[in-house]
Amino acid sequence: MAQLRVCALLLLLIITIAVKCDSGISTTLGDSVKLTASKNCTGVTESKLMTGDITVPVAKLVNGTWMAQPGYEGRIKHHSTCSLVLTQLNYNDNGLFEFFCGGSVVTLTQLEVVVSYKSVPEGGQATLPCHSLTARRPAQLIRWEKDGALVIEWDPSSGGIRYGAGFKGNVSISPERYLSGDISLTLARAQPEDQAVYWCYTQEKDGRKQRGNPAAVRLIIERPPDQILSTPPHPPSSQTPSEMGDWTNVGIAAGGIFIALIFFFCGWGARSYRLNGSPCGGSDVETPSNSNKLSLILEYKRGTDD
């Protein structure tokens, strides 16, 4: 048994050294994510998404194009021969993606799907929840971002605050709640342009960031029905009825001539089509040669409850 454990540890070490490990991807429910292998494999390539001990096929690369597998129809978009886009993310997509090349793992990507929403009426106050361990880290920074851009950064030890563009005076973090691990963000007046995904971090002095819980919150701004934009009515015409009648007659005559020309040219086009054959008969699309065919399979592995 001891010898088997040593062999297993050595095997794990070899795999870890050979595999490129991505830091992971965090995104929100309903979003899309691009998953990419670290190299473009010319041999048989597979990709699997694993959580626990259940493996489910997600997509397969056939003749250079990603094809969705049963259960993932409509959710796979081709990006390149070594990457795809998984759309309409749901909580079951949490897991570890493994890209294989010739039977060997070349890339590992951890996918985390965050489920958190906050709805607020336009102009109302919104509090986006987030918590973190703060009692043992008094010198850390608290940082919120909106789509990757700074919203607010607060240093609890000094009280210093940095704001992102357009957020000063409208966002805050409570120093009192911070003491109990609550680093939620409050927007005083939520506007339509504030609708986005907000990310919560604790950041060390050296720049290292750790996500809070939840890591992200999607803010939805609810607009009153009477403020929904509608198409404005056309302004009344300044023409008199007689002028409109004259122009109407001219328009009818011009329209008749135009329709006659369309029938003439369409008829000639139809005759040319019958004489020359369909322009789509030949294909100008390049297809990969048999020597470069890939069989790239994406699988998902999900844990089960005991």
C-alpha positions in Angstrom: 0.0 0.0 0.0 2.8 2.4 0.9 4.4 1.8 -2.5 1.1 2.5 -4.3 0.8 5.8 -2.4 4.3 6.8 -3.4 3.6 5.9 -7.1 0.4 7.9 -7.0 2.1 11.0 -5.5 4.9 10.8 -8.1 2.3 10.5 -10.9 0.4 13.5 -9.5 3.7 15.5 -9.4 4.6 14.7 -13.0 1.1 15.7 -14.2 1.2 18.9 -12.2 4.6 19.9 -13.6 3.5 19.1 -17.2 0.1 20.8 -17.1 -0.4 24.5 -17.5 -2.8 25.5 -14.6 -4.8 28.6 -15.2 -5.7 30.7 -12.1 -9.4 30.1 -12.8 -12.3 32.1 -14.2 -15.1 33.6 -12.2 -18.3 34.8 -13.9 -22.0 35.3 -13.1 -25.1 33.3 -13.8 -26.3 33.7 -17.4 -23.0 35.1 -18.8 -20.7 33.6 -21.4 -17.1 32.4 -21.0 -14.3 31.6 -23.4 -12.3 28.4 -22.6 -8.9 28.0 -24.3 -6.3 25.3 -24.4 -2.7 26.4 -23.9 -1.6 25.1 -27.3 -3.1 24.1 -30.6 -2.9 20.3 -30.8 -2.7 18.7 -34.3 -3.5 15.3 -33.0 -6.5 13.8 -31.2 -7.6 16.5 -28.6 -10.1 16.2 -25.9 -11.5 18.6 -23.2 -13.4 17.6 -20.1 -15.2 19.5 -17.4 -15.1 17.6 -14.1 -16.7 18.1 -10.7 -16.5 15.0 -8.6 -16.8 11.7 -10.4 -19.4 12.2 -13.2 -18.2 13.1 -16.7 -20.7 14.6 -19.2 -19.7 15.4 -22.8 -20.3 19.1 -23.6 -18.8 19.7 -27.1 -16.7 18.1 -29.8 -14.5 19.7 -32.5 -15.4 18.1 -35.8 -13.6 19.2 -39.0 -12.4 22.4 -37.3 -15.8 23.4 -35.9 -17.2 23.0 -32.4 -20.3 20.9 -32.2 -22.5 20.8 -29.1 -23.2 17.5 -27.5 -26.7 16.4 -26.2 -27.9 18.7 -23.4 -25.7 21.6 -24.5 -27.4 22.5 -27.8 -27.5 26.2 -28.4 -24.9 27.0 -25.8 -21.6 26.3 -27.6 -20.1 28.9 -30.0 -17.0 28.2 -32.0 -14.1 30.6 -31.4 -11.0 28.7 -32.7 -9.7 25.2 -33.0 -8.4 25.4 -29.5 -11.1 27.5 -27.8 -14.8 27.7 -27.5 -17.4 30.0 -25.9 -19.8 28.4 -23.4 -23.0 30.6 -23.2 -26.0 30.9 -20.8 -24.0 29.7 -17.8 -25.8 28.0 -15.0 -24.8 26.7 -11.7 -24.1 23.2 -13.0 -21.2 24.6 -15.1 -19.1 25.0 -12.0 -16.1 22.7 -12.3 -12.6 22.0 -13.7 -12.0 22.1 -17.5 -9.2 19.8 -18.7 -7.8 20.0 -22.2 -6.0 16.9 -23.5 -3.6 16.6 -26.4 -2.7 13.1 -27.4 -4.0 11.7 -24.2 -2.0 14.1 -22.0 -3.5 17.0 -20.0 -2.2 20.4 -21.3 -4.4 22.9 -19.6 -6.6 23.1 -16.5 -9.1 25.9 -16.0 -11.3 26.2 -12.9 -14.7 27.7 -13.7 -16.7 29.4 -10.9 -20.3 30.5 -11.6 -21.4 33.1 -9.1 -25.2 33.4 -8.4 -26.1 36.8 -6.9 -28.6 39.4 -8.1 -29.8 42.7 -6.7 -32.8 44.6 -8.1 -33.5 48.2 -7.2 -35.9 50.9 -8.6 -34.2 53.6 -10.6 -33.1 56.4 -8.3 -33.3 54.1 -5.2 -30.6 53.0 -2.8 -28.9 49.7 -3.5 -26.7 47.6 -1.2 -24.6 45.0 -2.9 -23.8 42.2 -0.4 -20.3 40.9 0.2 -18.5 39.5 3.2 -14.9 38.6 4.1 -12.7 37.8 7.1 -11.6 41.2 8.3 -10.8 40.7 12.1 -7.3 39.2 11.4 -6.5 41.5 8.5 -6.8 45.1 9.6 -4.4 46.5 7.1 -6.0 45.1 3.9 -7.7 47.2 1.3 -11.4 46.7 0.3 -12.0 47.1 -3.4 -15.1 47.0 -5.6 -14.9 46.9 -9.4 -17.6 47.3 -12.1 -16.8 45.3 -15.2 -13.1 45.4 -14.4 -13.0 49.2 -13.6 -12.5 50.7 -10.1 -15.6 51.7 -8.2 -14.1 52.3 -4.8 -11.0 51.3 -2.8 -10.9 51.8 0.9 -8.0 51.4 3.3 -9.5 50.6 6.8 -6.3 51.3 8.6 -5.8 54.9 7.3 -9.4 55.7 6.2 -8.1 56.6 2.7 -10.5 56.2 -0.2 -10.1 56.1 -3.9 -13.1 56.4 -6.3 -13.5 55.3 -9.8 -14.7 57.8 -12.4 -18.2 59.0 -11.8 -18.7 57.2 -8.4 -17.5 59.8 -5.9 -20.3 60.8 -3.6 -22.5 58.0 -4.7 -20.9 54.8 -3.3 -19.7 53.9 0.2 -18.6 51.0 2.5 -19.6 51.1 6.1 -16.7 51.1 8.6 -19.0 49.8 11.3 -20.2 46.8 9.3 -16.6 46.2 8.2 -15.7 45.2 11.8 -18.1 42.2 11.6 -16.8 41.1 8.1 -19.5 43.0 6.1 -17.8 44.9 3.2 -21.0 45.5 1.2 -21.2 48.3 -1.3 -23.9 50.9 -1.0 -25.0 53.0 -4.0 -27.0 56.1 -2.8 -28.9 56.7 -6.1 -28.9 53.8 -8.6 -29.2 55.0 -12.3 -29.6 53.0 -15.5 -25.9 53.3 -16.3 -25.1 51.6 -13.0 -26.6 48.3 -14.2 -23.7 45.9 -14.5 -21.8 43.1 -12.7 -19.9 44.3 -9.6 -16.9 42.4 -8.1 -15.9 42.4 -4.5 -12.2 42.0 -3.3 -10.0 42.2 -0.3 -6.6 43.4 -1.6 -3.3 43.2 0.2 -0.7 46.0 0.1 1.3 44.1 -2.5 -1.6 44.0 -4.9 -2.8 40.4 -4.3 -6.6 40.2 -4.4 -8.9 37.7 -2.8 -12.6 37.5 -3.8 -15.2 38.1 -1.2 -18.4 36.1 -0.7 -20.3 36.4 -2.9 -17.5 37.4 -5.4 -19.9 39.2 -7.7 -23.3 40.8 -7.7 -25.4 41.7 -10.8 -27.2 44.9 -10.3 -30.5 45.3 -12.1 -32.2 48.7 -12.4 -35.9 48.6 -12.6 -37.4 51.5 -14.5 -41.0 52.7 -14.0 -43.4 51.8 -16.9 -44.1 55.4 -17.6 -40.4 56.1 -18.1 -39.8 53.4 -20.7 -38.8 55.1 -23.9 -41.3 55.0 -26.8 -41.0 56.1 -30.4 -42.0 59.8 -30.6 -44.9 60.7 -32.9 -44.0 62.1 -36.3 -44.4 65.9 -36.5 -47.3 67.0 -38.6 -46.6 67.8 -42.3 -46.5 71.5 -43.3 -47.8 70.7 -46.8 -51.3 71.6 -47.8 -53.7 68.9 -49.0 -53.4 70.0 -52.6 -49.5 69.9 -52.5 -49.7 66.4 -50.9 -52.1 65.2 -53.6 -49.7 66.4 -56.3 -46.7 64.7 -54.8 -48.8 61.6 -54.2 -49.5 61.4 -58.0 -45.9 61.8 -58.8 -44.9 59.1 -56.3 -47.4 56.6 -57.7 -46.1 57.2 -61.2 -42.5 56.8 -60.1 -43.3 53.7 -58.1 -45.0 52.1 -61.2 -41.9 52.7 -63.3 -39.6 51.4 -60.5 -41.7 48.2 -60.2 -41.6 47.6 -63.9 -37.8 47.9 -63.9 -37.6 45.4 -61.1 -39.7 42.8 -63.0 -37.6 43.3 -66.1 -34.3 42.8 -64.4 -35.6 39.9 -62.2 -36.8 38.2 -65.3 -33.4 38.6 -67.0 -31.7 37.4 -63.8 -33.9 34.3 -63.7 -33.0 33.5 -67.3 -29.3 34.0 -66.6 -29.6 31.7 -63.6 -31.1 28.9 -65.7 -28.5 29.3 -68.4 -25.4 29.6 -66.1 -26.4 27.4 -63.1 -26.6 28.2 -59.4 -23.8 30.6 -58.2 -23.7 28.5 -55.0 -23.1 25.3 -56.8 -19.4 25.4 -56.1 -18.0 26.0 -52.6 -15.2 28.5 -51.9 -15.0 27.5 -48.2 -11.7 25.9 -47.3 -12.1 22.6 -45.4 -9.3 21.2 -43.3 -7.3 18.3 -44.9 -7.6 14.8 -43.5 -4.1 15.1 -42.0 -5.2 18.0 -39.8 -8.5 16.7 -38.6 -9.1 17.1 -34.8 -11.4 15.2 -32.6 -11.8 17.7 -29.7 -14.2 16.5 -27.1 -15.4 18.7 -24.2 -16.8 16.8 -21.2 -18.4 17.8 -17.9 -18.0 15.9 -14.7 -20.4 16.6 -11.9 -20.4 15.2 -8.3 -23.2 13.3 -6.8 -24.7 13.3 -3.4 -23.9 10.4 -1.2 
